[in-house]
Amino acid sequence: MKKNQFKFYATVSDRGQIFIPKALQRYFGIKNRDKVSFVVEKDGHVVFGKRKKEN
């Protein structure tokens, strides 16, 4: 793993929900009711981020 990469694990609840670790919430500036995105790339990797506000 590269020096500037992060690795976190999450557990999926019975309702299909995941908990976003506090360190990631701080890193992305995620607060209550914010939208996040999960982008699945062609190679199967998932890119996670805070959804940018649209005008």
Secondary structure, DSSP 8 states (H G I E B T S, - for coil): --TT-------B-TTS-B---HHHHHHHT--TT--EEEEE-TTS-EEEEE-----
